[in-house]
Amino acid sequence: MRDETPEQPVPLRSGYTTGSCATATSLAAARLLLEGHVSDAAEIVLPKGQHVLMRLVHCRPWEDGAEAATLKDAGDDPDVTHGALVFARVRLLPEPGVRFRAGPGVGTVTRPGLTLPVGEPAINPVPRQMIAVHLHELALRLGYPGGFEVIVGVEGGEELALKTMNPRLGILGGLSILGTTGIVRPFSCSAYIASIHQGIDVARANGVGHLAACTGNASEDAMRQRYRLPDLALIEMGDFAGAVLKHLRKAPVNTLSLCGGFGKISKLAGGHLDLHSRHSSIDLGQLAHWAGSLGADPSLQARMCAANTSQQALAEARAAGLALGDAVCGHALRFARAIVPPQVRLEVFAIDRQGLIVGEALE
């Protein structure tokens, strides 16, 4: 799980998904087999029609097939696969179609609740479709009547997967080959949200009724200490609170505990579903106003408005004996309640930089 995200906005660069990498390398390996052409790059078409030229590290014969590899470029996304060697090994088959296998560093699904059945390699549906379309078009162009076995791997993927949600989701032995658009947006918006939804779905499919959605390591540790929840119940939502709340409309659970840094929870309390600084800011004036409703005098409110951080504003309020943390969590709970179906019991917790709970609101 990643750390809590910083509050300083910075310009960010997009990259390409592991699904795009697997598509380019599969195509290059298949071309080597059918055309005898050793490529140093492969052009693919992404699901929304963009043409992308991806450089290859190698393209060479492999056993009774061919292998091609590329380096994953995730742009400025905090992605554990950035810089990893993604490769595809392709064999020709007599029957048409594409058969997928997990190579070294790619996991296998072992729990129900994902889009793939148990026992399947963790190559998600869109990357499978991308690979199949490109190989089908190649076969059609060359008049090749047979099919392909595609083995996708990631060098060091088994170790990298330990830094992801895969072990919790029951994807064992390596990483997942992901992507719905082929492009990694900064902070993996689409992929990250998909992993949140998967985490909820897998927990529900395995009978977990109490989930804790957390913004980072410290908030997760706080929920572990509070409830002794299994790892499967801990949802790494990062800044995407809306992805959790909205998904519960169609995938409800018994109880949802939301936990994050005080600043993040104050943004949720202010009506924001994306808690990152690119899309929402901490409103010190709002915090001072809420403190005023608790009895803060004008001098204290002015000091809170002039604070450098939300944590400093919170410290000012707490020094005056005001339960601002609880009040902020209460506002966040009421905002979340308007989104989450009524059968889901809600709780909201805020923590300080030491990971201590400084506010809570319970139903």
N, C-alpha and C positions, 0 to 999 in steps of 0.2 A: 504494500500500500504506500502511496506517495505521502509526502508531508503536506501540511496545510499550505495552500497556495498563497503567494505574497500578494500584497495590495498595490504594488507598483505596476501600472500598465506599461507594456513594452511592445514594439512592433514584432510580429511573428510571421514565420515563413511556413507555407504548406509543404507537404511531402506526399509520398505514395504508400499505399497499404501493402501489407504482406500478400494480399490477394492479387494486387497488380504485379508484384514481384514474381509470384508463382505463375501468373499468366504469361508474362514475358519470357520466363525461363522455360516453361513448358513448350511455348511456341518455337523458341530457338532450338530446343532439343529435338522436337518433332521435325523441324525443317532440316536439321542435320541428317536425320534418319531417312527422310523422303527425298531430299534434294541433294544431299551431300554437301550442303552449304554450311561452313563454319562462320557463325555470326559474332560480331563484337558488339552488337546492339539489336534490339527487337522493338518494333513499333506495334503497339496494341491500341485498341479502342476501348475507352472506359464506358461504364454503363450509361452515362449521359452524353456520349458521343464525342468526347475529347480524344484526340489522337496524341499519344505519348510515346516518345522514343526513350527506351531505358537501356542504359549501358550495361554490358555483361562483363563479369570478371573472367569467365571462361565459358567455352562451348566445345565439348569434346566427346569422343566415344566413351561409353561406360558399359562394361560387361556385354550383354546382348542388346544394349540400347544406346542411348545418348544422354548426356547430362549438361545442363547449363546453369549458371549461377550469377546473381547480382547482389550488390550491397543495398540493403534497405536504407532509404533516405526518408526519415520521418519529418524532415523540416525542423521546425522549432517545437515540435510536440515532445512532451516528457515521456517518451515511449521507450520501453526497455529493449525493443527490437531495432532501434536506430543504430545503423552501422553493422547490423548482423548480416551474415552471408545466408541468403535464401536461395535454395537450389531446387531444381526439378529433374528427376530422372524418368525418362520416357522409354517405354517398350511398345512395339507394334503388336497388335492382337488381330486374329483373323476375323472376329466379329465386330460390327460397327459399334460406336459408342465410346465412352470414356469410363474407365474403372480407376477409382482413386484409392491410394494407399498412403498411410502415414510413414514418412521416412524418419531418419534420426532427427530428434528435436521437435517433432510435431506430435501432439498429444492424441489420445483416444478418449472418446466419450464413455464414461462409466456410470453416469447417473441420469435418470429421466428428468425431463423438464426443459431440455435444450431443443433447438430447432432440428438437431440431428439425433437419430436413434442411438441407443446404447450400442457400443461396439464399433461405431463408425469413426474414421479418422476425423480429427477436428479441423476440417476444411469446410468453412461455412458455405451456405447455399449460393451466395452471389459470386464468390471466387470460383466455386465449381462451375457455375453457369458461364462465367467469363472464360475459363479455360476451355470448357466444352465447345463454346461458340467459335473461339479462335481455331481450335483443332479441327472442328467440323468444316469451317470455311477453307482451311488449308487442304484437307482431304478432298473436298469438292473441287477445288481449283486444280489439283493434281490428278484427279480421277482415281484416288486411292479408296478402295472399297472396304477396308478394314477399320479397326478401332485402335485405341491407345490405352495403355496402363500408365498412369501418372503418379509418381511417388514424389511428394513434396516434403522437403526437409529444411531445417534451420540449424546452422552450425552453432553449437552451444545452447540450443533451444531448451533442453531439459533443465539446465541451470537457470536460464532466463525466466522460465515459466514459474519458478518459485517466487519471483517478484511480482507476479500477476495474481488475478483472482482465479486462475484455472484450477489449482488444487481444491479450492472451496467449491467450485462448480462441478467437480468430479471429472475434469479433463486431465488425465494423468499421462505422464511421459513426455510432456513438452508443451509447446505453444499452440495457439489456434491460428489458423490462416484466416484473416479477417478482412472486412471491407464491404461497404454497400455502394460506394460511389467510386472506389479506386483511389481516392485522394484522402490523405490524412490532413484534416483541418487542424490548425493549432489547438492543442489540448484535446485532440481526438474527439470532437463533439459527437459525431455520429457513432464512432466505435465505442466511445466511453458510455454514451447513453445506452447503446445496445448491450454492453456488459452489465450495466445496472439492471436492465430489464431481465437479462438472463439470470442474474443473481437472485432476483425476486422469484422468478419462475421456478428455478431449481429448488430454492428453499421451500416453496409451496408444494412442489411435487414430492418432496421428501418429508412432508408433514410438519414443517417448522411454521408455527403460528405467530411467533413474536420476532419481529425484525428490528434491527437497530441500524439506521442509515446514518453514516458518519462522514465528516468532511476530510478526515485525515487520520494519521497515526494516533495522535494524542486523544482525539475524541473516541476513537475505537477502543483505546485502552481504558478510557473512562467507562464505557459501556460494558466492557469485559468485567471490570471491577464491580460495577453496580449489579449486573444480572447474571454473570457467569454463563453468558450465551455461547453456544457452539459457533465455530467459525462460519458455518453455513448461514447463520442468522445475521452476520455482520455484512452490511451492504456498503461498499465503498462508493459513495455518491459524489465525492469531490465537491465541486461547486454546483452540481446539477440537481438541486433539490426538486425542481419541477419534474425531472425525469422519474423520480421516485413517486411523488405525490400523484401525478397524472396516471402512472401505470397502475396504481392501486385501484383506480376506477374499474379496470377490467380484470385485475388480479388481486382482490382484497385479501388481507390477512387479519388475524385477530387483534394484534397490537403493533403499532409502529412507534418506535422511539427515534426521534431526530436529535442528533448531537453534533455540535460544531463549536468553533471558537466564537467568543462573544460578538466580535465584529460581524462574522458571517450570519449568526442568528439575528443580529439587529437588522441586517439587510432583508432577511426573510420576514421579520416582523414589519418591515416597511413595505412589504408587498412585492418583493423581488424573488423570482424563481431561479435565476442564474446569479450565483453569489460571487462570481469573479469580478475583479475590478474593471475589466473591459466593459462590463454591462451594468454594473451597479456600484454605487459608492456608499460609504458609511455616512449617515446623516447625523452629525453631532448635534445639530439644532433639534432634531426629532428626539434624540436621547435626552437632551436637556428639558424638552417639553414633557416627556414622560416622567422625568425626575421631578418636575414641577408638580405633576399630578400626585406625586408621592409626598410632597411637602417641601421640596427644595426651594430655598429662597432665591431671589434674583441674582445675588452674588455667586452662589454655587452654580446656577444655570449658566452664568457668564463664563465661569471658569471651565465648565464642561464644553461650552461652544468653542473656547480657545484651546482646548486640549489638542495634543499632537496626534493621539490615537484614541480609538474607542476604549481600549483597555485603561488609558489614563482617565478618560471620562468616567468609566465604571469605578475606578479607584476613588475618585472624588466623591461619587455618590455613596459608595460603601463607607467611606470615612465619616460621612454624615449620618450613617445608620439607615440608609435608604436601600431597600431591596430592589434595586434597579434590574439586576439580573433576572429575578423572577418576573418582573413586569414585562421585560422584553420578551422572555420566553412565552408569557401569556399572550402577547400580541402576535407572536409567531404562530402559536397554536391556533389562535382564532383565524388567522389567514389560511393556514394549512387546512383547517376544518372545512372551509368553504370549497376545497378541492377534493378532499378525500371522502369516500362514501361513509355514511353514518355508522355502518357496522364495524368500522376499523377504529379501535380506541387509540387515541393519540397522546404522545408525550413529547416534550421538547426540553432539551438540556443545553446549557451554554457552559463552556469551560474557559479558563484563563490560559496564559501561555505556559503555565506549569502543568496543565492538564487537570486542574482541580475544577470541580463543578461549582460555578458561581451563580447559577440560576436554573430554575426548573419550573415547568408547568405541566401538571398531570390532569388527565380526565378521570 
